[in-house]
Amino acid sequence: MAEDKVKSGYQFGTFKGVYTPSILTIVGVVMYLRFGWVLGNVGLPATLLIVTMSCAITFLTALSLSALATNMRVGGGGAYYIISRSLGLEAGAAIGVPLFLAKALSIAFYVIGFAEAFADVYPIASIRMIATITLVVLGLLTVTSADLALRMQLFILLLIIASLVSILAGGAPTASAPPEVAALITHKSFWPVFAVFFPAVTGIEAGLSMSGDLKSPAKSLPLGTLAAVVTGYLIYMIIPLYLSAVVADKSTLITDTFILRDVARWGNVVVMGVWAAALSSALGTLLGAPRTLQALARDGVLPAFVGRGYGKGGEPRVASLIAFLIAAAAIWLGDLNALGPVLTMFFLTSYGLLNLSAGLEQLIGAPSWHPKVRIPAAVSLCGAFACLAAMFMINAGATFVAAFVSATIFILMERRRLVVQWGDMRRGLLMLVARQSILRLSMRQPDERSWSPNILVLSGSPTTRWHLIELANAIASGEGCLTVATIIPTPLWTADKEKRLTESISSYLRKREIRALVKLLPADDVITGAESLVRAYGFGPIVPNTILLGETGSQAGFARFAQLIQLVYRTRRNLVLVREGEPPEVAAQAARHERIDIWWRGERENIGLMLALSLLLKRNVAWARATVTVKTVATSDAQASESSQRLEGLLKAQRDPATFEVIRAEAGDVFSAIRASSQEADMVLFGVRAPSDDVDTEHEYTDYYEHLIDSTNGLPLTAMVLAAEGIDYHRMLSTDN
């Protein structure tokens, strides 16, 4: 999947490689067989508007293509190549695969169009047989030599020019629609007519597909494509003006599909022009479709043998055979009209993404973006919007089908996780969004309505304290951010080692289906590193609002750990201090997440945060069935009655009300009652006393922490919670909010 280091292919110039296939696909059978119908249905002003709108979309896309082509070396594959190098391999494949299929089936459309026109003059065989013979001849021509095929296109171009001269040198038709036929005509409105005409101007894909065989893609693609679009626009503006002048009867325009032959000085030349237009479109698509498939194979999206090249020009013969077989099957399997709108959607989708790529590149403004042809972002984004609007106007149902197919391929490609050796704009785009979001976030203060957990979990090696990461992920999953932090001893730290460890931990977390950021920090010891992370980790307004860590069981470290708790509180971060608890008695209990006990001791801030955490836990699949009970201990009947009233009032206004229970215990035996009541719980939460602002109480808080650790012995998984952020969690959870 490495980028090609040297140029390959035929080294065609602008005229032969881009302009000729593009203009021959633009000036096609729609002009010869449908222009009169368009004019007859909506009249001259609306026809000129349809032509202008359609060509404007193509012109905007050509401008975007010019910017993209002059900013990168464009390899084989045309639109696929550019989109994959701009929006990533997944997006390129999501467009490239259906785009190839659309091109392959379009070959069948073009050869059937030729067969119908040929059979109208020489009915020597069935339309399918004529189409098949035509396909075989064209297929052999393109497989033998793309150069010879393009030389044939020059002859076809001369025939089309001759037919245009014949049309403009003619006059009024000799016959008109009978009155009885004219009376039965139902005129179409603007948008259905627009939908019929628009595919006529989507021919720039033909020249774009030859990108890998151009001598100078950066020069030829913009120049040849823009020239073809402008030429097509002039022709499409002149023809309706001429028809309107020489054909007075609109009914004749609608009923006579070969009106251009009838007004021409030499009708047979126009017939030959129709044949030439159909053959040139089929030939151009037969050249372009296999090269898209070849580029997909070379990038690893498809098996390598599909992209194998033959001869000095690297002919994609295997890809050509695949395109040929698809087209042949389409000819013989029946009516293609049902597929037509969906195929057009893929062409328009590729145009839209080309515009989007150029617009986003300009908005991001990375140093790597320095095209010779610079287009304002608004122009390219307008082109992308116009493509989307045209898709819905042509066929909304086909638009959704095309979007579904592309999205499916994108997801499958993401799961394959192919490694590529080129960069794309996705990181720059995310940085653009992040930059704007951070600047806007810095102007807003956190509030109850928008609060979500941003958890920094100090886990050390994930394998040693997995329960911390698992709990943090259960709280944050789908609702907030999660960062897994590890402290590296300073003597062992190097930049390379940090990179390898970060990648290793990230890979481990992904395998366990945990989406988290990974942060490694060198420090002299764990507590010092943790203090540095608490003080400094984050970017602008995006900082952790909740610190989750395990307890220290070493009595020698109690003082430092108590200082860390005080630091977390004074930096206005919430604290969740986790003890793994007693192991379950039976293995089956390890998967139980059915009961959460919250112990309340009168404080308002902690109980609000604990209720919020339990609510977040219940949103996780593993804890979805858990029941939440808020408990408190009373040492007298009066205290029990008062506690019941306070708990009832506290929980009554909550959106997801929990049950409550008052436990009677003797004075001095509170924690014994807690252990007895919660020994069957799957998780226990209770509040931690906030440190005093008086630094003289530092030793006192160390004693408090030691007492806390001793008191929680024998409990299951326990989270000791200290709210410090200043958020009113009761208001956040209240039904009045």
C-alpha positions in Angstrom: 0.0 0.0 0.0 3.0 2.3 -0.3 2.8 5.3 -2.6 4.2 4.7 -6.0 7.7 6.2 -6.1 7.9 6.6 -9.9 5.5 7.6 -12.6 3.9 4.8 -14.5 1.4 4.5 -17.3 1.1 6.2 -20.7 2.1 9.8 -19.8 -0.9 11.3 -21.7 -1.2 15.0 -22.1 -4.0 17.3 -21.3 -5.9 17.1 -24.6 -5.8 13.3 -25.1 -5.8 12.2 -21.5 -8.4 14.6 -19.9 -10.2 17.0 -22.3 -11.2 14.4 -24.9 -12.7 11.7 -22.6 -14.4 14.4 -20.5 -16.0 16.3 -23.3 -17.1 13.1 -25.1 -18.8 11.9 -22.0 -20.4 15.3 -21.4 -21.7 15.7 -25.0 -23.5 12.4 -25.0 -26.8 10.7 -25.9 -28.8 13.0 -23.5 -28.0 15.9 -25.8 -29.1 14.1 -28.9 -32.1 12.3 -27.6 -33.5 14.4 -24.7 -32.7 18.1 -25.3 -35.8 18.7 -27.4 -37.9 17.0 -24.7 -36.4 19.2 -22.0 -37.1 22.4 -24.1 -40.6 21.3 -24.9 -41.6 20.6 -21.3 -40.2 23.7 -19.5 -39.6 26.3 -22.2 -36.4 28.2 -23.2 -35.8 30.3 -20.0 -36.2 27.3 -17.7 -34.1 25.2 -20.0 -31.2 27.7 -19.9 -31.6 27.8 -16.1 -31.4 24.0 -15.9 -28.3 24.0 -18.1 -26.7 26.8 -16.0 -27.4 25.2 -12.7 -26.2 21.8 -13.8 -23.0 23.1 -15.3 -22.4 25.3 -12.3 -22.3 22.2 -10.0 -19.8 20.6 -12.4 -17.8 23.8 -12.7 -17.6 24.2 -8.9 -16.4 20.5 -8.7 -13.8 21.2 -11.4 -12.5 24.2 -9.4 -12.2 22.0 -6.3 -10.5 19.3 -8.3 -8.1 21.9 -9.6 -7.1 22.9 -6.1 -6.7 19.3 -5.0 -4.8 18.2 -8.1 -2.3 21.1 -7.8 -1.6 20.3 -4.1 -0.8 16.6 -4.4 0.7 14.2 -6.9 -2.5 12.5 -8.2 -2.0 8.8 -8.8 -4.3 6.3 -10.5 -7.9 6.0 -9.5 -9.1 9.6 -10.0 -11.8 10.6 -7.5 -11.0 7.5 -5.3 -7.3 8.5 -5.1 -8.0 12.1 -4.2 -10.7 11.3 -1.6 -8.6 8.6 0.0 -5.6 10.9 0.4 -7.8 13.7 1.7 -10.5 12.1 3.9 -8.7 8.8 4.5 -8.7 5.3 3.1 -12.0 4.4 4.6 -13.8 7.3 2.9 -12.0 6.6 -0.3 -13.0 3.0 -0.3 -16.6 3.9 0.6 -16.8 5.9 -2.6 -14.3 4.0 -4.8 -16.0 0.6 -4.6 -19.6 1.7 -5.5 -18.1 4.2 -8.0 -16.4 1.4 -9.8 -19.7 -0.6 -9.8 -21.5 2.5 -11.1 -19.0 2.9 -13.9 -19.1 -0.7 -14.8 -22.9 -0.7 -15.0 -22.8 2.6 -16.9 -20.9 0.8 -19.7 -24.0 -1.3 -20.2 -26.1 1.8 -20.4 -24.0 3.4 -23.1 -23.7 0.2 -25.3 -27.4 -0.4 -25.0 -28.0 3.2 -26.0 -25.8 2.7 -29.1 -27.5 -0.7 -29.8 -31.0 1.0 -29.8 -29.8 3.8 -32.1 -28.1 1.3 -34.4 -31.1 -1.1 -34.5 -33.4 1.8 -35.4 -31.4 2.2 -38.6 -30.2 -1.4 -39.1 -32.4 -3.9 -37.3 -30.2 -6.9 -38.1 -30.3 -8.4 -34.6 -31.7 -8.0 -31.1 -30.6 -5.0 -29.1 -28.9 -7.2 -26.5 -26.9 -9.1 -29.2 -25.8 -5.8 -30.8 -24.9 -4.4 -27.4 -22.9 -7.5 -26.5 -20.9 -7.5 -29.8 -20.2 -3.8 -29.3 -19.0 -4.4 -25.7 -16.7 -7.2 -26.9 -15.1 -5.0 -29.6 -14.7 -2.0 -27.2 -13.4 -4.3 -24.5 -10.7 -5.8 -26.8 -9.8 -2.3 -27.9 -9.2 -1.0 -24.3 -7.4 -4.1 -23.1 -5.1 -4.1 -26.1 -4.1 -0.4 -25.7 -5.5 2.6 -23.9 -3.5 4.7 -26.3 -5.2 3.2 -29.3 -8.6 3.6 -27.6 -7.9 7.3 -27.0 -6.9 7.7 -30.6 -10.3 6.3 -31.5 -11.9 8.9 -29.3 -10.2 11.6 -31.4 -12.1 10.2 -34.5 -15.3 10.1 -32.5 -14.8 13.7 -31.4 -14.5 14.7 -35.1 -17.8 12.9 -35.8 -19.6 14.8 -33.0 -18.2 18.1 -34.2 -19.5 17.3 -37.7 -23.0 16.4 -36.3 -23.1 19.7 -34.4 -22.2 21.6 -37.6 -25.0 19.7 -39.4 -27.5 20.6 -36.7 -26.7 24.3 -36.7 -26.7 24.4 -40.5 -30.2 22.9 -40.8 -33.7 24.4 -40.4 -37.2 23.7 -39.4 -38.4 20.1 -39.4 -40.7 18.9 -42.1 -43.2 17.2 -39.8 -44.9 18.0 -36.5 -46.8 16.1 -33.9 -50.3 15.1 -34.9 -53.1 17.1 -33.0 -54.4 13.9 -31.4 -50.9 13.1 -30.0 -50.3 16.7 -28.9 -53.6 16.6 -26.9 -52.4 13.7 -24.9 -49.1 15.2 -23.8 -48.6 15.9 -20.1 -45.9 18.5 -19.4 -43.3 17.8 -16.7 -42.4 20.3 -14.1 -38.9 21.9 -13.5 -37.3 19.4 -11.1 -38.3 16.2 -12.9 -36.8 17.7 -16.1 -33.7 18.8 -14.2 -33.3 15.2 -12.9 -33.4 13.9 -16.5 -30.9 16.4 -17.8 -28.4 16.6 -15.0 -26.6 13.2 -15.7 -25.5 14.8 -19.0 -23.0 17.1 -17.3 -21.4 14.5 -15.0 -18.7 13.6 -17.5 -15.6 15.0 -15.7 -15.2 11.6 -14.0 -14.0 10.2 -17.3 -10.9 12.4 -17.5 -10.3 12.2 -13.7 -10.2 8.4 -13.9 -7.1 8.6 -16.2 -5.1 10.5 -13.6 -2.5 7.6 -13.2 -1.8 7.7 -17.0 -1.1 11.5 -17.2 2.3 13.0 -17.7 1.5 15.9 -15.4 -1.8 15.4 -13.5 -1.4 18.6 -11.5 -1.4 20.6 -14.8 -3.7 18.4 -17.0 -6.5 17.6 -14.6 -7.6 21.2 -13.8 -6.9 22.6 -17.3 -8.5 19.7 -19.2 -11.5 19.4 -16.9 -12.3 23.1 -16.8 -11.9 23.4 -20.5 -14.3 20.4 -21.0 -16.9 21.9 -18.6 -16.8 25.3 -20.4 -17.0 23.7 -23.8 -20.0 21.6 -22.7 -21.8 24.6 -21.3 -21.4 26.6 -24.5 -22.8 23.7 -26.6 -25.7 23.1 -24.2 -26.6 26.8 -24.3 -26.4 27.1 -28.1 -28.6 24.0 -28.8 -31.8 25.1 -27.0 -31.5 28.6 -28.4 -31.3 27.2 -31.9 -34.1 24.7 -31.4 -36.3 27.3 -29.9 -35.7 29.4 -33.1 -36.4 26.7 -35.7 -39.1 24.6 -33.9 -42.2 26.4 -33.0 -44.4 23.5 -31.9 -43.5 22.4 -28.4 -45.5 19.1 -28.9 -43.0 18.2 -31.6 -40.1 18.8 -29.3 -41.6 16.5 -26.7 -42.7 13.6 -28.9 -39.8 13.5 -31.4 -36.9 12.1 -29.5 -34.7 12.4 -32.7 -35.6 16.1 -33.3 -31.9 17.1 -33.7 -31.7 14.7 -36.7 -34.8 16.1 -38.2 -33.6 19.7 -38.0 -30.1 18.9 -39.3 -28.9 19.6 -42.8 -27.5 16.1 -43.0 -29.5 13.7 -40.8 -27.2 10.8 -41.3 -24.3 12.7 -39.9 -26.4 13.3 -36.7 -27.1 9.6 -36.5 -23.4 8.9 -36.7 -22.9 11.5 -34.0 -25.4 9.7 -31.7 -23.5 6.4 -32.3 -20.2 8.2 -31.7 -21.5 9.8 -28.5 -22.7 6.5 -27.1 -19.5 4.7 -28.2 -17.3 7.4 -26.8 -19.0 7.3 -23.4 -18.8 3.6 -23.3 -15.1 3.7 -24.3 -14.2 6.4 -21.8 -15.9 4.4 -19.0 -14.2 1.2 -20.1 -10.9 3.0 -19.7 -11.7 4.7 -16.4 -13.6 2.0 -14.4 -10.7 -0.6 -14.4 -8.3 2.0 -13.3 -10.4 2.8 -10.2 -10.5 -0.9 -9.4 -6.7 -1.1 -9.9 -6.1 1.8 -7.5 -8.3 0.1 -4.9 -6.3 -3.1 -5.2 -2.9 -1.3 -5.0 -4.0 0.3 -1.7 -5.0 -3.1 -0.2 -8.7 -2.5 -0.3 -9.1 -5.4 -2.8 -6.9 -8.5 -3.4 -3.5 -7.5 -5.0 -4.0 -9.6 -8.2 -7.0 -7.4 -9.2 -4.6 -4.4 -9.6 -1.9 -6.2 -11.5 -0.7 -4.2 -14.5 0.5 -5.5 -17.9 2.7 -4.1 -20.6 4.6 -0.8 -20.6 1.5 1.1 -19.7 0.5 -1.1 -16.7 -2.8 -2.1 -18.3 -5.3 -3.2 -15.7 -6.4 -6.3 -17.6 -7.8 -8.2 -14.7 -9.8 -5.1 -13.6 -10.9 -4.6 -17.2 -12.2 -8.2 -17.3 -14.1 -7.7 -14.1 -15.7 -4.5 -15.5 -16.5 -6.3 -18.8 -18.2 -9.2 -17.0 -20.3 -6.8 -14.8 -21.4 -4.8 -17.9 -22.2 -8.0 -19.9 -24.2 -9.4 -17.0 -26.1 -6.1 -16.8 -26.9 -6.2 -20.5 -28.5 -9.7 -20.3 -30.1 -9.5 -16.9 -32.8 -7.1 -17.9 -34.0 -3.5 -17.3 -31.4 -1.2 -15.9 -33.7 1.8 -15.4 -34.3 0.9 -11.7 -30.5 1.1 -11.1 -30.0 4.3 -13.0 -30.8 6.8 -10.2 -28.7 4.9 -7.7 -25.7 4.9 -10.0 -26.0 8.6 -10.6 -26.0 9.1 -6.8 -22.5 7.6 -6.6 -21.1 10.0 -9.2 -22.7 12.9 -7.4 -21.4 11.6 -4.0 -17.9 11.5 -5.4 -18.3 15.1 -6.7 -19.7 16.2 -3.3 -16.7 14.7 -1.5 -14.2 16.2 -3.8 -15.8 19.6 -3.1 -15.9 18.9 0.6 -12.3 17.8 0.6 -11.1 21.0 -1.0 -13.3 23.2 1.3 -12.1 21.5 4.5 -8.5 21.7 3.4 -8.8 25.4 2.9 -10.6 25.8 6.3 -8.0 23.8 8.1 -5.2 25.8 6.5 -2.4 23.4 7.3 1.1 24.2 6.0 0.8 21.2 3.7 -2.1 22.9 1.9 -0.5 25.1 -0.8 -2.2 24.5 -4.1 -1.3 26.4 -7.2 -5.0 27.0 -7.9 -6.5 28.3 -4.6 -10.2 28.3 -4.3 -12.1 30.0 -1.3 -13.5 27.4 1.1 -17.0 28.8 0.6 -16.9 28.0 -3.1 -16.0 24.4 -2.6 -18.5 23.9 0.3 -21.2 25.5 -1.9 -20.4 22.9 -4.5 -20.7 20.1 -1.9 -24.1 21.4 -0.8 -25.2 21.8 -4.5 -24.3 18.1 -5.1 -26.3 17.0 -2.1 -29.3 19.1 -3.1 -29.2 17.7 -6.7 -29.1 14.2 -5.3 -32.3 14.7 -3.3 -34.0 16.5 -6.2 -33.1 13.7 -8.6 -34.2 10.8 -6.4 -34.4 11.0 -2.6 -34.8 7.2 -2.2 -31.7 6.5 -4.3 -29.8 9.0 -2.3 -30.5 7.1 0.9 -29.6 3.8 -0.8 -26.3 5.2 -2.0 -25.6 6.6 1.5 -26.3 3.3 3.1 -24.0 1.4 0.7 -21.2 3.9 1.3 -21.7 3.8 5.1 -21.6 0.0 5.1 -18.3 -0.1 3.2 -16.8 2.6 5.4 -17.7 0.6 8.6 -16.2 -2.6 7.1 -13.0 -0.7 6.2 -12.7 0.7 9.7 -12.9 -2.8 11.1 -10.1 -4.0 8.9 -7.8 -1.2 10.2 -5.5 -1.2 7.2 -2.2 0.7 7.8 -1.4 3.2 5.1 1.7 5.2 4.4 0.2 8.5 3.7 -1.4 11.2 5.9 -4.9 12.7 5.4 -6.8 15.7 6.7 -8.8 13.9 9.4 -6.5 14.9 12.3 -6.4 18.5 11.0 -10.2 18.5 10.8 -10.5 17.2 14.3 -8.0 19.8 15.5 -10.1 22.5 13.8 -13.3 21.3 15.5 -11.4 20.9 18.8 -9.8 24.3 18.6 -13.2 26.1 18.0 -14.9 24.0 20.7 -12.2 24.7 23.3 -12.3 28.5 22.6 -16.1 28.4 23.0 -15.9 26.2 26.1 -13.5 28.7 27.7 -16.3 31.3 27.6 -18.8 29.1 29.5 -18.7 27.9 33.1 -19.7 24.3 34.0 -23.3 24.0 35.0 -25.7 21.3 36.2 -27.4 21.0 32.9 -24.3 20.1 30.9 -22.3 18.3 33.5 -20.7 14.9 32.5 -17.8 13.0 34.1 -14.3 13.7 32.9 -12.4 11.1 34.8 -8.7 10.8 35.4 -8.0 7.3 36.7 -4.6 6.8 38.3 -4.3 3.1 37.7 -0.7 2.4 37.2 -0.3 -0.7 34.9 -3.8 -1.6 33.7 -3.2 -5.3 34.3 -2.5 -4.8 38.0 -5.4 -2.5 38.9 -7.9 -3.4 36.3 -10.9 -2.9 38.6 -10.2 0.8 38.7 -10.3 1.2 34.9 -13.4 -1.1 34.7 -15.3 1.0 37.2 -14.2 4.3 35.7 -15.3 3.1 32.2 -18.6 2.0 33.6 -19.2 5.5 35.0 -17.9 7.4 31.9 -19.1 5.1 29.1 -21.1 7.0 26.6 -21.4 10.0 28.9 -18.0 11.5 29.5 -14.2 11.3 29.0 -11.8 8.9 30.5 -8.0 9.1 30.8 -5.9 6.2 32.1 -2.7 7.6 33.7 0.5 5.8 34.7 3.5 7.1 36.5 6.9 6.1 35.2 10.0 6.3 37.5 12.1 9.2 36.2 15.3 7.1 35.8 13.5 4.7 33.5 11.9 7.3 31.3 12.8 8.0 27.7 10.7 9.5 24.9 10.8 6.2 22.9 9.8 4.1 25.9 6.9 6.5 26.7 5.7 6.1 23.1 5.9 2.3 23.1 4.2 2.0 26.5 1.5 4.4 25.4 0.8 2.4 22.3 0.9 -0.8 24.3 -1.6 0.4 26.9 -3.9 1.9 24.2 -3.9 -1.4 22.3 -4.7 -3.3 25.5 -7.6 -1.0 26.3 -9.0 -1.3 22.7 -8.9 -5.1 22.9 -10.9 -4.8 26.1 -13.3 -2.4 24.3 -12.5 0.5 26.5 -12.2 3.9 24.8 -9.9 6.1 26.8 -7.0 8.5 26.5 -3.6 7.3 27.8 -1.3 9.5 29.7 2.2 8.6 31.0 4.2 10.9 33.2 7.7 10.6 34.6 8.1 11.3 38.3 10.4 10.5 41.3 7.5 8.6 42.9 3.9 7.8 42.4 2.4 10.4 44.7 4.5 13.2 43.2 3.5 12.2 39.7 -0.2 12.0 40.8 0.1 15.5 42.3 1.5 16.8 39.1 -1.3 15.3 37.0 -4.0 16.7 39.4 -2.5 20.2 39.1 -1.7 20.3 35.4 -3.4 17.6 33.3 -5.9 18.9 30.8 -6.1 21.6 28.1 -7.8 24.9 28.6 -11.3 24.4 30.0 -11.1 20.6 29.4 -9.7 19.3 32.6 -10.7 16.2 34.7 -13.5 17.0 37.1 -13.2 13.6 38.8 -10.1 11.8 40.0 -10.5 8.1 40.5 -7.7 6.2 42.4 -7.2 3.2 44.5 -6.4 3.3 48.2 -2.9 2.9 49.7 -2.6 0.0 52.1 0.8 1.1 53.3 0.6 2.8 56.6 3.9 4.5 55.9 2.3 6.3 52.9 -0.9 7.4 54.7 0.4 11.0 55.3 1.4 11.5 51.6 -1.9 10.0 50.5 -3.9 12.2 52.8 -2.1 15.2 51.3 -3.0 14.0 47.8 -6.7 13.8 48.8 -6.5 17.4 50.2 -4.9 18.6 47.0 -7.6 17.0 44.9 -10.2 18.7 47.0 -8.5 22.1 46.9 -8.2 22.0 43.1 -12.0 21.5 43.0 -11.8 18.0 41.6 -14.2 15.3 42.8 -12.6 12.3 44.4 -13.6 8.7 44.0 -11.3 6.5 46.2 -11.8 2.8 45.4 -11.2 -0.3 47.4 -11.4 -3.6 45.6 -13.1 -5.2 48.6 -13.4 -8.8 49.6 -13.3 -11.3 46.8 -16.7 -13.0 46.0 -17.3 -16.4 47.7 -18.2 -18.1 44.4 -17.0 -17.4 40.9 -20.5 -16.6 39.6 -20.7 -13.6 41.9 -17.9 -11.9 39.9 -20.4 -11.1 37.1 -23.1 -9.8 39.5 -24.0 -6.2 39.3 -27.4 -6.2 40.9 -27.2 -4.1 44.1 -25.7 -0.7 44.9 -25.8 0.6 48.5 -25.2 4.3 49.2 -24.5 5.3 52.8 -25.5 8.8 53.8 -24.3 10.6 56.9 -26.1 13.9 56.6 -23.8 15.8 54.1 -25.6 17.3 51.0 -22.8 17.5 48.5 -21.5 14.0 48.6 -24.9 12.3 48.5 -25.7 14.3 45.3 -22.5 13.1 43.6 -23.1 9.5 44.8 -26.6 9.5 43.3 -25.2 10.9 40.0 -22.5 8.2 39.9 -25.1 5.5 40.6 -27.3 6.8 37.8 -24.3 6.8 35.4 -23.5 3.2 36.5 -27.0 2.1 35.7 -26.6 3.4 32.2 -23.8 0.9 31.6 -25.0 -2.5 30.4 -23.3 -4.4 33.1 -25.1 -2.4 35.9 -28.4 -1.8 34.1 -30.4 -4.1 36.4 -28.9 -2.9 39.7 -31.1 -1.5 42.4 -30.0 1.6 44.3 -30.7 1.9 48.0 -29.7 5.0 50.0 -29.0 3.9 53.6 -28.2 5.7 56.9 -27.5 4.6 60.4 -29.6 5.9 63.4 -28.7 5.3 67.0 -32.2 6.3 68.4 -35.8 6.2 67.5 -35.9 10.0 67.2 -32.9 10.0 64.9 -34.4 7.2 62.8 -37.7 9.1 62.3 -35.8 12.3 61.4 -33.5 10.5 59.0 -36.5 8.8 57.3 -38.2 12.2 56.7 -35.0 13.8 55.4 -34.2 10.9 53.0 -37.8 10.8 51.8 -37.6 14.5 51.0 -34.2 14.2 49.5 -35.1 11.4 47.1 -38.7 12.4 46.2 -37.7 15.0 43.6 -35.1 12.8 41.8 -35.7 11.7 38.2 -34.7 8.2 38.9 -35.7 7.8 42.6 -33.9 5.3 44.7 -35.3 3.5 47.7 -34.1 4.3 51.2 -33.6 2.4 54.4 -32.7 3.5 58.0 -30.5 1.0 59.9 -30.7 0.9 63.7 -27.4 0.5 65.5 -25.9 1.1 68.9 -23.7 4.2 69.4 -20.0 3.4 68.5 -21.0 0.5 66.3 -21.9 2.3 63.1 -19.4 0.6 60.8 -20.3 -2.8 62.1 -23.9 -2.1 61.1 -22.7 -0.9 57.7 -20.7 -4.1 57.1 -23.6 -6.3 58.2 -26.1 -4.5 56.0 -24.0 -4.2 52.8 -22.1 -7.5 52.9 -24.3 -8.9 50.0 -24.1 -5.6 48.0 -22.1 -5.6 44.7 -20.9 -2.0 45.3 -20.9 0.4 48.3 -20.6 4.1 48.1 -20.2 6.5 51.0 -19.1 10.0 51.5 -15.6 11.2 52.7 -15.3 14.2 55.0 -13.9 17.3 53.3 -10.5 18.5 54.6 -10.5 21.7 56.6 -8.8 24.8 55.3 -6.6 24.9 58.4 -3.2 23.4 57.5 -2.7 22.5 61.2 -5.2 19.7 60.8 -3.0 17.9 58.3 -2.1 15.2 60.8 -5.7 15.0 61.9 -6.8 14.3 58.3 -4.1 11.6 58.0 -5.6 10.0 61.1 -9.0 10.3 59.6 -7.9 8.5 56.4 -6.3 5.7 58.4 -9.6 5.3 60.3 -11.4 5.2 57.0 -9.3 2.4 55.7 -9.7 0.4 58.9 -13.4 0.9 59.0 -14.0 -0.3 55.4 -12.4 -3.7 55.9 -14.7 -6.5 55.1 -16.9 -4.5 52.6 -17.3 -5.5 48.9 -16.2 -3.1 46.2 -16.3 0.3 47.8 -16.1 3.8 46.4 -15.4 6.6 48.9 -16.7 9.8 47.3 -15.7 13.4 48.0 -17.6 16.1 46.0 -15.5 19.3 45.5 -16.5 20.7 42.0 -19.2 23.0 43.3 -22.0 21.5 41.1 -25.4 21.2 42.6 -26.0 17.5 41.7 -29.5 17.5 43.4 -30.6 20.2 40.9 -29.0 18.2 38.1 -31.0 15.1 39.0 -34.2 16.9 40.0 -37.3 16.6 37.8 -37.7 20.4 38.2 -34.5 21.0 36.1 
